């Protein structure tokens, strides 16, 4: 089955709570560049994310992955170029009214003054998505999907790193998103928890056909659950293809990045390559 | 030039934040719980320190007045001096200074840490404006609680003055003559002027502190710097506005 077929077969998003179908959204990044002062973080990046796919952005630390994701979420304005979500500018309030977009932050970004339950209930309450009873059902369902039923009354400070990530995903799920963005969802987690989170992302895509963009340097996650993978280095998109393309690539920078070697026979302080992003 | 730009930028973003918050004023009844929580923080928790401060301001005023008026044989006017000073100037001013130090710093610290740890970004992606749920309830609570704090500050200050007038031998006037002078010279208009001042100061302090908190970038160090900046800017604005509001109300 071709890549296009896989994507087109699931271009409708299914609401996790009501089962109602909506069009999955696409994302278009065109000639995107971003500078913070004199520091160029993103340089002329262009790619499309098709409706319903899991698009993974990989790259070494400091390559601009999270900044790219923040542009797609509408939290940053480009220095040049543009980002559109379903043809709309994500920085506008009207776009977020029309397209339900959720971002799972690297550190969770949970509201520390609210309990887990209230963190999840905030969005439906503020947007008046039903009465308190309907909101309660929705929140408890999301907590159940993420195996967090017992944590409803806990506060973020009482949760482990893995639980915070799951609460953050549950909070995103309650928003009934058409586009789900993940910033390093498996970082700082043990391998088992990392695999669990990867599986949750894949399940959300399979069950609800949400368009997902995942920023990560988790090789296993990228090669296992993604539809396509883009490699970002020093602010440039140097490769874009399927996980199989990535496995078979001969590009030395990507091979080195995906298969780092530890020279245990002759350990030494290596001179790290500096990022050329000025 | 850089400093002027910073001042203009700060003023601009403050006005913008105020306009944004005001545009959500209709949502206030649905934010009743948040509003009450802010009233509790701005009003109730500030009350003890306002009372203590006001009491001793009243006592010092009476003491100084007793010392300086003795030479004129005008000690019976101590009550009017304490009454007018508290109602028109020291009550609203010192309560606003306390508000900046106690509540304003807490507001900036909370909002700055929410900004630095991406909670404000999370609100943005949820399409829940920070101006609506973080700023509006605080501004509304400041408007409601400032007059309450001022009334209490005035009463406690006047009472503090009467204690000194009655029990300190160097002053030595009866409570009856102290309060008679206070009642005679301190008009309702004076008390209302003081309240109007306090409303302006309290509103500006909360707005400045919210604005600086929400514009914080960086890490924990910047949160501390933001708190310091918020308190300093608030104090400077209180003093500047004090002149203009006093002139306007004369």
Interface residues (C-beta under 8 A of the other chain):
Chain A: X70 X73 X74 X75 X93 X96 X97 X101 X102 X103 X105 X107 X109 X110 X111 X112 X122 X123 X126 X127 X175
Chain B: X114 X117 X118 X119 X121 X122 X124 X125 X126 X127 X128 X129 X133
